[in-house]
Amino acid sequence: MTSFEELGIKPELLHAVADLGFENPMPVQEQVIPELLGENRDLVALAQTGTGKTAAFGLPLLQLIESHRREPQALVLAPTRELCLQIAGDLADFAKYMPDVEVIPVYGGSSIESQIRALRGGAQIIVATPGRLIDLINRKVVSLAAVHTVVLDEADEMLNMGFVDSINEILDHVPDDRKLLLFSATMPSEVARIAKRYMREPKEIVVGTRNEGAANVRHVYYMVSARDKYATLKRVADFNPNIYAIVFCRTRRDTQEVADALIQDGYNADALHGDLSQQQRDLTMRKFRDRVTKMLVATDVAARGLDVDDLTHVINYGLPEDTAVYTHRSGRTGRAGKTGVSVAIIHSREKGRLREIERIIGKTFEHKDVPTPDRIIEKQLYSLADRIERVAVNDEEIDKYVAGVEKKLSWLSGHDMLKRILSLEFNRLLDYYKDAPSIENISDKPEKKKRREASTEPRDKDRRTAERGMARIYVNAGKSDGFYAGNLIDLLNHLVEGHRIDVGRIDLMPGYSLFDVRKADVNRVVGALKGADFLGKRLFSEVADPEKDYAKASSRRKRGGDADEPRQPRSRKKGYRK
């Protein structure tokens, strides 16, 4: 096995690496470090987050620094404040025995004056978020004229966050002969275009396969109706007593509501989304890293750049539209040789997207039944038994209290005492699951009888029929209007007051759409959508009639008729525009 010394790392860095407990280089380090220390050429490295990328570029950067020159020689760009601070902290740890080397992080959401003072003291390496760095350049505080190496870390995330213009502007301020290193978990077309535009015959290093899922991650899914998604989430958490997880939701509203519900139900949970202030965000992340919070409910945007060790689970509260987003989510667990689980809680209409993700990441999802109350309680009890077996006992300190407690409980048999200890720990769980409603697992493969029945029914009628326990709603906007599932969810989040709307099956047609909601929410949803505005189109909505041919109605409207819809005055509602 190759050692760091064999890779050409100098003694000062070897000493720091040993202090950090690194024994042998990880695959990405083994491939990247010799390239950066050897050839003066651009490099594209594709590897999952958590595979050791920071050391892969950080150790060579530090080794190539001329410590006697008090000016920026290397620049690392990161998409978020959290990742910026983490990279800077890691580089400072690597430079422990290089006292003349300064690493300065610059990022938004913090005092620019203190960062200016730090930069004026002299720094050889700057780790920055793009926006704050441009501000400092415009203030003439930072000169990049001596920078010989630029690193774009998590380049795909940076482009997803809209930093392409900022990157262009920053690269205009560095010398033309600089070396550009691009590190990314995936290789979408936008990253490929950046590489083509700014890099000169780059060397490409791929650890694993492009866009594949992390090797140590199991992928499982639970298929349930929309109304059972939250109950399923709780059961997954209860079935894993030592869970330490990020739960991903699509919208800020969903994120806050799911987190609030978990907290109300007694879970150590918190929310992370764009509506939080930087102070709230920092506090939330500190509690999660300290494991005070065991479940962090987050949006993809808010979670960008987060790097948390030892996550047991990543939970997808519904699948993302983009496969690359799923790859990023699942890659947050199963790091540094440890195993992790990526869970998807989906409804039947997401099955096709699940199969597409499988194809791209090269992994197969395991179909799981939602844990039953009996299985959950049994799992929790055995977990407690394990904790009792492993607990460290300080005999000297505890013995002085044992006699008194023993006397107090002498009337109890050992069996009775055990039952009381278990009840003390699990009464809440027992009370909850005593009357808990059953959760129907949607079969992965429909029964043959059901398939035959379905095949004999007209497809349009199936489309107009709601799933069990749900109600079907019609809205006069479809794919030809640029109206897709995400637009529908956004509309409901913006227009429907009160609690979050759980949306089930969605059928998008060229001129109209049909979707399922809980029966109790029908009136609120129909009332909110009627007369609303979508990209200049006045919306009409109603409870879907299984006998009505909406395709024909849609065709009549395209020819100029709205005969099937009652004439209404122009809505006085505030319009929604995407």
Protein Blocks (a to p, Z undefined) as FASTA:
>chain_A
ZZfklnopafklmmmmmmnopabdcfklmmmmmmmmmpgcdddddddehilpmmmmmmmm
mmmpcfklccdfbdcddfbfklmmmmmmmmmmmmmmmmkbccddddehiafklmmmmmmn
opabdcddfklmmmmmmnomaccklpcbdcdehkllmmmnopmmmmmmmmmmpcfkbccd
dddfbdcfklmmmmmmmpghiacddehjehiacfklccddddddfklmmmmmmmmmmmmm
kgccddddfbfklmmmmmmmmmmnopacddddfkbcfklmmmmmmmmmnomambdcddfk
lmgoiacehiabdcdebjafblklmmmmmmmgoiehiacdddddddfklmmmmmmmmmmn
opacdddddddfklmmmmmmmmmmmmmmmpccdfklmmmmmmmmmmmmmmpcfklmmmmm
mmmmmmmmmmmmmmgccdddddfbdcfklmmmmmmpcfklmmmpccehiacdddfbdfkn
opafklmmmmmmmmmgcjddddddddddfkbccddddfklmmmmmmmmnopaeehiacdd
ddddfkbcfklmmmmmmnopaklpccddddfbdcddZZ
